[in-house]
Structure formats: C-alpha cells, structure tokens
Amino acid sequence: MLVTAASESDGDADDAGGAPTPEAVHRVADDIGAALGADTVVKHGITAREYVAELAPLLDCVVCLADDTDALASFADLDPQLPLVAYGEATSVSPVSSVVRPDDGIDALVARVADRIERNRERNRLDEANTKLTALNTYTRAITACESREEVVDRVVGAVTEALAYDRCVLAFVEGGELVPYGNLLPDEEAVRLDVGEGVAGRTYVTGESMVVDDYDSHPAHHRESPYITSVASVAVGEYGVLQVTTPDEAAFDERDVEFLEIVAAHAAEALARLERETALRSERDRLYAFFERLPAPTVYVESACGEPPVVREANAAYERSFPDAPVGVPVDEAFPTDVERRLFGESIRADDPVSATVRRPTADAADAELTVTLVPVRTTGVEAAGFGVYVDEVALP
C-alpha cells in the first residue's frame, strides 16, 4: 500500500501551501499499517507517481493526503482500477474511490481503506474467475469429445495447468483396487500407488466429497512424505478416480479452486462414461458382425446416419448366394425389389423390437420364393439407427 502527499513537502506545512508534512504522512502510514497489518510505503510528489506507474499491479491501495482534485487525478489516471482514497478536504469524490475528512479521524480512514481493498480484491477475484471460465470452456468441450482415456488425461492436464494455471495436476484412475496416478506428475510419482481409501485421494474417492488441505503434513489423511506437497485440492472424477492439484505453498487453495476442478472432473467423468459405453457397444457390434457373417440365412446390415435415408451397408455370403448383385451402398428405397422390404427397412429401423414381414421375390434357386424377413434393430456408436435384416424360408431353416 502506498501512502503519499500529492505534492512535495520539505517538512513545513505553511511553505508547502497547506500540504501535509512528511512526518504527518508517515504517521498516517504507520497507523494504517498497524491497524490492517499491511505493509505501507511512503513516497512524495513525482516519486510517488513514478512508483504507482511502475508498480500499480502490486499495490492494494493508494492513500493520498491532499485536497487538490487535479493532484488526485494524476494518480487516478495512472491506474483507474487501483483504489485511491483521499484523506483531506476534497470537495468531490471524483476522481478518487473515496474521500475521508481529517475530522472523521484515522479510524474512519482505516475502515474506508479496508473496505476499498476488499472490494477491489473481490472484483479481481471475479475477473480472474471469469477469465478462467472463458479459457476453461474450450478445454471442457475438448475433454467431452475425447476418443481415448489417454486423450482425456492429456486434455484434463491441459485444462488444469493452462486454462486454470495450476502448476501440478494428478489424475488418478482406479485400477485393480488401487489409485494409479497419471498426468503432470511430481518427480518419482509414477511409482506412487494408493489402495482405494488411502490418503487424501482415497478419502476423496470413497466419499465422493471434494477436499481442500492447507497443510498436508499435519492432515489426518497424510500418507507419505513429499517436499513438493503442502496444499492439496482434491475432487472425485465420478466412479473413475480422483483429480488433484498440489503445491509446496501452505493454504494455497480455496473453495473457488475446488469449483473449477469440479467442472473439469465432471466433464472428464462424462467423457470416460461415454468411452465406456462406446466400448461396450463396439464389442456388442463386433459379436453381431461375427454372427452376421456365420449366419447361414441371407442377411443384410442397414444403417441411417444424421437423418439420412437408410442405406444397405453390408450383405453376408448367404445373401450374396441367394440374391446375386447385393446392393451394398444403395439406399433401401432402391436396394430392394418389393414395397414390403422398402417399408420394413425404411420405417422399422428405429423400432425398439424386431419386426417381421412376408415377401415374395426371386432367389438364385427359385423364380418366386416366399420368405420371412425379420428386421432386428441394433444400437451402434456414431449411427442414428441400424439393424440386421434376416431372410428365412422353410427350406433354409427347417
């Protein structure tokens, strides 16, 4: 905090045209510093203005003992965001943050300075939070779109260390009853594994509750010695693991830090859940494809994407034997010779349950065969609707 007079004074108030003496300025600075527990610096005249011009981002407040509005404006112009409190008989609050009359006493000045500092800090915190949220938005969209767990780790680390500007980030996944760390790790941390339930990470995972640790060494969940860990912010990543940031500094994190981490963790959990679902669907699809190829009955695979008309994507060997020139890659409206088939594949592909119909059409063995066609809808990744069409007759499947 800077305490100053707007003009130079040589110690004689009368010679300085009523300006406070250096001794008076120092007394005010000492009183403010003692009351607020703050570091104060006393500068005068042009030296004070140069000091503010160079170091404004490091100052909490400027207290100016002056009545001259023009002199006060010279400080306000240097940094409009820096709180400027006038202690004098200035008749207008503009261009300063606040005016305290000397008759109100030093206690009133201290209270006003404390209020302006807290308001400015809260505004700065909000500005910082908005900046982080804006930067985080790009990363969270990228996290949600990840195609692998490794990519989730990379994107989460990027969000935490770049968008949120934390130095150290660990994303631990549950593997075989242990929490296994990944991400921007501390030296030798690759080998550190915890049983589920151990340490701050284990407690966070088991309870699902976020934690802020100000002094890791004295915390009940302290599990290991590390010169790099004093403060910890820890949040759960759904059922998959834990996201933590750490620092050697004491009491470095608060609830706002936790809120940011929870946003990242929620998107990571969503991405991991989606990847899990897609893996299961791919596995199911692969089993269906294997069955599809081995099936002795003629079978086609049809799918529709992004609202487009259904298209025949594949036909098994039995279909190609029964119906030469299989229409792979052709929309169902053109792929099948009968209205029954076209309606079945075009309208029932989005059904919840299998749908059957009877058709008559030529095959390789008969000029006019009666067949039962059953459309079996399936769910598959990245496709709006899909299904297998199975053709059977009494001869093919007695």
Backbone torsions as a table, in degrees:
resi	resn	phi	psi	omega
1	MET	NA	138.3	178.7
2	LEU	-106.1	131.0	172.2
3	VAL	-115.9	128.9	-172.2
4	THR	-149.9	165.6	164.3
5	ALA	-106.9	149.8	-174.3
6	ALA	-72.0	-20.1	-179.1
7	SER	-131.8	163.6	179.6
8	GLU	-69.0	148.2	174.8
9	SER	-140.0	139.0	-179.0
10	ASP	-98.1	12.0	178.4
11	GLY	106.3	-10.6	179.4
12	ASP	-111.0	109.9	-175.3
13	ALA	-61.4	-36.9	-178.6
14	ASP	-67.7	-43.8	179.0
15	ASP	-63.9	-29.0	-178.7
16	ALA	-86.2	12.0	177.4
17	GLY	68.6	32.5	178.3
18	GLY	93.5	-3.8	179.2
19	ALA	-67.4	147.3	-179.6
20	PRO	-66.5	148.9	178.6
21	THR	-73.6	158.5	174.7
22	PRO	-55.4	-36.3	179.2
23	GLU	-63.2	-39.4	179.3
24	ALA	-65.8	-40.5	178.9
25	VAL	-63.2	-42.9	179.8
26	HIS	-64.6	-37.7	179.0
27	ARG	-62.9	-44.7	178.2
28	VAL	-61.9	-43.3	179.7
29	ALA	-61.0	-43.3	-179.8
30	ASP	-64.6	-40.9	-179.5
31	ASP	-64.8	-43.0	179.5
32	ILE	-65.7	-45.1	-179.2
33	GLY	-60.9	-42.1	-179.5
34	ALA	-67.7	-39.8	-176.9
35	ALA	-71.7	-35.9	-174.9
36	LEU	-102.3	-5.2	-176.0
37	GLY	63.3	35.2	-175.0
38	ALA	-111.4	153.5	172.7
39	ASP	-81.6	128.6	179.7
40	THR	-119.3	145.8	177.5
41	VAL	-124.2	135.5	179.3
42	VAL	-108.9	124.6	175.3
43	LYS	-135.8	159.9	-179.0
44	HIS	-129.3	150.4	170.0
45	GLY	53.5	-136.1	-176.5
46	ILE	-62.8	-30.7	177.9
47	THR	-62.5	-40.5	179.0
48	ALA	-64.7	-42.1	-179.4
49	ARG	-66.6	-38.8	176.5
50	GLU	-64.3	-37.0	180.0
51	TYR	-63.5	-44.7	179.5
52	VAL	-67.0	-40.7	-179.1
53	ALA	-59.3	-36.5	-176.8
54	GLU	-87.1	-33.8	-168.5
55	LEU	-120.8	15.9	-177.5
56	ALA	-51.4	-42.1	-178.9
57	PRO	-62.3	-19.0	-178.4
58	LEU	-95.3	-4.4	-176.2
59	LEU	-98.0	142.0	174.8
60	ASP	-85.5	-31.7	-173.3
61	CYS	-167.5	153.7	170.2
62	VAL	-118.1	125.6	175.4
63	VAL	-108.2	120.4	-174.5
64	CYS	-116.8	120.6	177.3
65	LEU	-87.7	89.6	-175.1
66	ALA	-160.7	156.5	176.0
67	ASP	-111.9	-16.5	-173.6
68	ASP	-77.8	115.3	-178.2
69	THR	-62.2	-38.8	179.4
70	ASP	-63.7	-39.5	178.9
71	ALA	-65.8	-40.3	178.1
72	LEU	-65.1	-38.2	-179.3
73	ALA	-62.6	-30.0	-179.6
74	SER	-64.3	-29.3	175.1
75	PHE	-80.2	-42.3	-178.1
76	ALA	-61.3	-34.7	-178.9
77	ASP	-68.7	-23.7	-177.4
78	LEU	-68.3	-38.5	178.6
79	ASP	-156.6	96.7	-176.8
80	PRO	-60.2	-21.5	-178.6
81	GLN	-85.0	-14.9	-177.1
82	LEU	-80.0	124.6	178.7
83	PRO	-57.8	131.8	-179.8
84	LEU	-128.6	114.0	-178.1
85	VAL	-111.1	125.4	178.3
86	ALA	-94.0	132.7	176.3
87	TYR	-114.9	93.7	-175.5
88	GLY	176.4	-158.2	-175.8
89	GLU	-106.1	28.4	178.0
90	ALA	-57.0	136.8	-175.2
91	THR	-86.7	-11.8	-177.4
92	SER	-131.9	141.7	176.8
93	VAL	-69.3	-39.0	177.9
94	SER	-67.4	136.4	8.7
95	PRO	-99.0	21.4	-175.5
96	VAL	-99.3	168.0	179.4
97	SER	-72.7	-34.6	-175.2
98	SER	-164.3	153.3	176.9
99	VAL	-122.1	130.8	175.6
100	VAL	-120.3	124.2	179.1
101	ARG	-76.7	142.9	178.0
102	PRO	-57.1	-31.3	179.2
103	ASP	-64.6	-22.0	179.5
104	ASP	-74.3	-17.5	175.0
105	GLY	92.1	163.8	-176.5
106	ILE	-67.1	-31.0	179.5
107	ASP	-62.9	-39.4	177.4
108	ALA	-64.7	-38.9	178.0
109	LEU	-63.9	-45.7	179.9
110	VAL	-59.4	-45.3	-179.2
111	ALA	-62.9	-40.5	-179.4
112	ARG	-67.7	-41.4	178.5
113	VAL	-62.8	-45.6	179.7
114	ALA	-60.0	-41.7	179.9
115	ASP	-63.8	-44.9	-178.9
116	ARG	-66.7	-37.4	178.0
117	ILE	-64.1	-45.7	-178.7
118	GLU	-65.0	-40.2	177.5
119	ARG	-61.8	-43.5	-178.9
120	ASN	-65.8	-40.5	178.7
121	ARG	-64.4	-41.1	179.2
122	GLU	-65.3	-40.1	176.5
123	ARG	-62.4	-42.1	178.6
124	ASN	-64.1	-38.9	178.1
125	ARG	-63.6	-41.1	179.0
126	LEU	-66.5	-41.3	177.8
127	ASP	-62.0	-42.7	179.5
128	GLU	-64.5	-41.9	179.6
129	ALA	-63.4	-42.8	179.3
130	ASN	-65.0	-39.0	177.6
131	THR	-62.8	-43.8	179.8
132	LYS	-65.5	-41.7	-179.9
133	LEU	-63.7	-39.0	178.1
134	THR	-63.4	-45.9	178.9
135	ALA	-66.3	-35.7	-176.5
136	LEU	-68.7	-28.9	-176.0
137	ASN	-57.6	-41.7	179.3
138	THR	-63.7	-42.1	-177.4
139	TYR	-69.8	-39.3	-178.1
140	THR	-67.0	-35.1	175.3
141	ARG	-63.4	-40.0	179.3
142	ALA	-67.1	-38.2	178.8
143	ILE	-62.0	-45.8	-178.0
144	THR	-61.4	-28.5	-176.6
145	ALA	-93.7	5.3	-176.9
146	CYS	-59.9	148.2	-178.1
147	GLU	-108.0	1.3	178.5
148	SER	-156.7	161.3	178.2
149	ARG	-64.8	-36.2	178.8
150	GLU	-62.0	-38.9	178.5
151	GLU	-68.7	-36.0	175.5
152	VAL	-59.3	-45.7	179.1
153	VAL	-58.1	-49.0	-178.1
154	ASP	-60.9	-43.4	-178.0
155	ARG	-69.2	-38.6	178.2
156	VAL	-64.4	-45.4	178.5
157	VAL	-60.7	-41.8	177.5
158	GLY	-62.0	-42.9	179.2
159	ALA	-62.4	-42.8	-174.6
160	VAL	-76.0	-42.0	-175.2
161	THR	-87.5	-27.1	-177.6
162	GLU	-100.5	-55.8	-178.7
163	ALA	-69.8	-42.2	-177.3
164	LEU	-95.5	-11.3	173.4
165	ALA	64.4	32.8	170.8
166	TYR	-89.3	143.0	-174.5
167	ASP	-74.6	-40.3	-169.9
168	ARG	-127.7	126.6	-176.5
169	CYS	-133.2	134.0	176.7
170	VAL	-128.0	127.7	174.0
171	LEU	-113.9	111.6	-176.8
172	ALA	-107.0	132.1	177.8
173	PHE	-107.1	147.7	175.3
174	VAL	-78.5	121.0	179.3
175	GLU	-138.7	114.4	177.3
176	GLY	59.1	39.4	178.4
177	GLY	80.7	6.3	178.7
178	GLU	-123.5	155.4	170.8
179	LEU	-94.8	114.4	-175.4
180	VAL	-106.1	122.7	-174.0
181	PRO	-80.6	142.4	172.3
182	TYR	-135.3	171.9	173.1
183	GLY	103.8	-152.3	-177.0
184	ASN	-83.3	84.6	-166.0
185	LEU	-88.4	158.1	172.9
186	LEU	-75.1	162.8	177.2
187	PRO	-54.2	133.2	178.0
188	ASP	64.8	13.1	-175.7
189	GLU	-81.6	-13.9	179.3
190	GLU	-57.5	-30.2	-176.2
191	ALA	-87.6	-5.5	-175.8
192	VAL	-84.2	113.2	176.6
193	ARG	-126.3	142.5	-179.6
194	LEU	-118.3	141.9	168.6
195	ASP	-65.2	144.7	178.0
196	VAL	-56.7	124.5	-177.4
197	GLY	107.9	-15.8	-178.8
198	GLU	-88.7	147.0	173.1
199	GLY	67.8	-175.2	178.0
200	VAL	-63.8	-41.5	180.0
201	ALA	-62.4	-45.8	-179.5
202	GLY	-63.8	-41.7	178.9
203	ARG	-64.3	-40.8	178.2
204	THR	-61.2	-43.8	-177.4
205	TYR	-66.7	-45.8	-175.7
206	VAL	-66.4	-43.2	-177.3
207	THR	-83.8	-24.3	-174.8
208	GLY	73.9	8.1	-177.1
209	GLU	-103.2	137.3	178.3
210	SER	-69.1	151.2	-177.7
211	MET	-134.0	144.5	169.8
212	VAL	-122.6	122.3	-179.4
213	VAL	-114.1	121.6	-179.5
214	ASP	-85.6	-32.2	-179.1
215	ASP	-141.5	97.0	-173.6
216	TYR	-60.2	-39.4	-175.6
217	ASP	-61.4	-31.8	-177.9
218	SER	-99.9	3.0	-176.5
219	HIS	-80.1	144.3	179.2
220	PRO	-58.8	-26.4	-179.6
221	ALA	-90.1	8.9	178.4
222	HIS	-56.6	130.6	-173.5
223	HIS	-124.6	-27.4	-177.0
224	ARG	-152.7	160.9	179.4
225	GLU	-88.1	135.4	175.5
226	SER	-156.1	125.9	177.8
227	PRO	-71.5	-9.3	-175.9
228	TYR	-96.0	-7.9	-173.0
229	ILE	-120.4	116.3	170.7
230	THR	-125.0	-53.7	176.1
231	SER	-101.3	143.6	-179.9
232	VAL	-138.5	135.3	166.4
233	ALA	-118.1	126.7	-169.5
234	SER	-134.5	128.6	178.8
235	VAL	-133.9	150.8	179.0
236	ALA	-80.2	145.5	174.4
237	VAL	-108.3	74.5	-178.4
238	GLY	53.8	-136.8	178.7
239	GLU	-89.6	5.1	-170.1
240	TYR	-97.3	-26.1	-178.1
241	GLY	166.0	-147.3	-172.7
242	VAL	-141.3	142.5	173.6
243	LEU	-114.6	129.4	-178.2
244	GLN	-133.8	149.1	164.3
245	VAL	-121.9	144.1	-177.9
246	THR	-135.6	160.5	177.0
247	THR	-156.1	152.7	175.1
248	PRO	-72.2	-12.9	-177.7
249	ASP	-79.5	146.9	-178.9
250	GLU	-84.0	142.3	175.7
251	ALA	51.3	48.0	-174.1
252	ALA	-89.1	-15.8	-173.8
253	PHE	-119.8	154.4	176.4
254	ASP	-138.2	-171.2	-176.0
255	GLU	-64.6	-27.6	177.7
256	ARG	-67.3	-38.7	175.4
257	ASP	-60.9	-42.1	179.2
258	VAL	-61.8	-40.9	-179.6
259	GLU	-61.1	-42.2	177.4
260	PHE	-62.3	-45.4	-179.5
261	LEU	-63.7	-37.3	179.0
262	GLU	-63.8	-34.6	176.4
263	ILE	-63.0	-47.2	179.5
264	VAL	-63.0	-45.1	-177.7
265	ALA	-63.0	-39.0	-180.0
266	ALA	-63.5	-42.2	178.3
267	HIS	-68.6	-36.4	177.3
268	ALA	-64.2	-44.2	179.1
269	ALA	-62.9	-39.6	177.9
270	GLU	-62.6	-43.5	179.7
271	ALA	-65.0	-42.5	-179.8
272	LEU	-65.6	-38.8	177.8
273	ALA	-64.6	-41.5	178.2
274	ARG	-63.3	-43.8	178.8
275	LEU	-61.6	-37.4	178.2
276	GLU	-64.3	-44.3	178.5
277	ARG	-63.8	-42.5	-178.8
278	GLU	-65.7	-37.2	177.3
279	THR	-62.9	-43.4	179.1
280	ALA	-64.4	-40.9	179.6
281	LEU	-66.8	-39.5	177.8
282	ARG	-64.0	-40.5	178.9
283	SER	-62.7	-44.0	178.7
284	GLU	-64.3	-40.9	178.9
285	ARG	-63.7	-40.9	179.5
286	ASP	-62.0	-40.1	177.7
287	ARG	-64.4	-39.5	178.8
288	LEU	-66.4	-38.7	178.4
289	TYR	-64.1	-41.4	178.6
290	ALA	-62.1	-43.2	176.8
291	PHE	-63.7	-40.9	179.8
292	PHE	-56.5	-46.1	-177.4
293	GLU	-70.5	-34.6	-176.8
294	ARG	-83.7	-15.7	-174.9
295	LEU	-62.0	128.5	-179.2
296	PRO	-74.0	-16.3	-179.5
297	ALA	-85.9	147.2	175.8
298	PRO	-58.7	129.8	-175.5
299	THR	-143.2	138.9	174.6
300	VAL	-121.4	153.4	174.6
301	TYR	-112.6	126.3	-175.8
302	VAL	-123.8	140.4	177.1
303	GLU	-144.8	158.3	178.1
304	SER	-131.3	132.4	-178.8
305	ALA	-126.4	138.2	172.8
306	CYS	54.9	39.3	176.6
307	GLY	77.1	2.5	179.3
308	GLU	-75.5	157.4	176.8
309	PRO	-60.4	146.5	179.2
310	PRO	-59.4	146.0	-178.4
311	VAL	-129.8	143.0	173.8
312	VAL	-75.5	116.2	-177.6
313	ARG	-96.8	-33.3	-178.8
314	GLU	-149.7	156.2	174.1
315	ALA	-138.7	136.2	-178.6
316	ASN	-80.1	174.6	-175.9
317	ALA	-62.3	-36.4	-179.5
318	ALA	-64.6	-37.9	177.9
319	TYR	-65.2	-43.5	-178.4
320	GLU	-65.6	-31.2	176.4
321	ARG	-71.4	-39.6	-177.3
322	SER	-78.8	-35.9	-176.4
323	PHE	-128.9	88.6	-178.9
324	PRO	-55.3	157.0	-178.6
325	ASP	59.8	56.4	179.2
326	ALA	-57.2	134.2	-171.6
327	PRO	-84.0	53.7	-178.9
328	VAL	-67.9	132.5	-179.2
329	GLY	87.1	4.4	-176.3
330	VAL	-106.7	136.2	175.7
331	PRO	-57.6	148.6	-175.0
332	VAL	-62.1	-27.6	178.7
333	ASP	-63.5	-22.9	-179.4
334	GLU	-110.3	-16.8	-171.2
335	ALA	-80.1	-25.6	-172.2
336	PHE	-118.2	144.2	-174.1
337	PRO	-81.3	-15.0	-175.0
338	THR	-112.9	150.2	176.4
339	ASP	-63.0	-34.6	-179.3
340	VAL	-60.2	-47.2	179.9
341	GLU	-65.0	-42.9	-178.3
342	ARG	-62.3	-41.8	177.9
343	ARG	-67.7	-42.9	-177.6
344	LEU	-59.1	-52.1	-177.4
345	PHE	-74.5	-30.5	-178.2
346	GLY	-79.3	-33.1	-173.3
347	GLU	-105.5	-28.0	-173.1
348	SER	-99.5	1.5	-177.2
349	ILE	-65.8	-22.5	179.0
350	ARG	-98.5	10.4	179.7
351	ALA	-70.5	159.4	178.5
352	ASP	-83.0	-28.0	-175.6
353	ASP	-125.7	161.8	177.2
354	PRO	-58.1	145.3	179.0
355	VAL	-127.9	133.7	-177.4
356	SER	-118.4	153.6	176.2
357	ALA	-152.1	157.4	178.4
358	THR	-105.1	133.4	-179.8
359	VAL	-131.7	158.2	171.9
360	ARG	-121.8	124.4	178.8
361	ARG	-158.1	156.9	-179.8
362	PRO	-71.7	147.1	174.4
363	THR	-125.3	179.7	178.3
364	ALA	-65.8	-22.8	-176.4
365	ASP	-105.2	-14.3	-175.5
366	ALA	-146.2	143.4	180.0
367	ALA	-74.6	-25.4	-178.2
368	ASP	-150.1	89.4	-176.5
369	ALA	-101.2	141.9	174.3
370	GLU	-95.2	122.9	-174.5
371	LEU	-128.5	147.6	170.7
372	THR	-100.5	122.9	179.4
373	VAL	-107.0	124.4	177.6
374	THR	-116.0	121.4	176.1
375	LEU	-94.1	120.4	-179.6
376	VAL	-107.8	102.8	179.8
377	PRO	-66.0	142.3	177.3
378	VAL	-134.5	153.9	174.2
379	ARG	-97.7	135.9	178.6
380	THR	-146.7	150.4	-174.2
381	THR	-64.7	134.1	173.8
382	GLY	76.0	7.5	-178.4
383	VAL	-125.4	134.0	-178.3
384	GLU	-65.9	-45.5	-179.2
385	ALA	-152.1	146.5	-179.3
386	ALA	-155.2	160.7	178.5
387	GLY	-171.2	159.8	175.5
388	PHE	-105.2	132.9	175.4
389	GLY	-106.4	117.0	-174.8
390	VAL	-110.2	127.1	-179.8
391	TYR	-104.2	127.6	178.1
392	VAL	-135.6	152.8	170.2
393	ASP	-140.9	175.1	-174.8
394	GLU	-66.1	-26.1	-179.4
395	VAL	-80.0	-43.1	-176.5
396	ALA	-68.4	-41.2	-177.7
397	LEU	-131.9	83.4	-176.4
398	PRO	-65.3	NA	NA
